[in-house]
Amino acid sequence: MNDIIKKVYQMLKDRDIHPTGKFDSGGRWYAANSDLINVRSPSRSFPYSEMSACRARKYVKACAEKFDCKTEAELIAVV
């Protein structure tokens, strides 16, 4: 499982894949799984605060545990 988490984390870090979320009309990005991160809400000054948190290994591990992902494809789908 650690190998899968490490690979998906590296893919996020290298921008090969992107975390699931959406932009609002002000250009702020909100995570789809915001319950798994502990970070400030996006603002005009920091519009990507949640996106940065979603590129962390801790977030990838939390997604894997919450959604009980067994394969890389399953984890990529929920990250």
Secondary structure by P-SEA (a helix, b strand, c coil): caaaaaaaaaaaaacccccccccccccbbbbcccccccccccccccccaaaaaaacaaaaaaaaaaaccccaaaaaaac
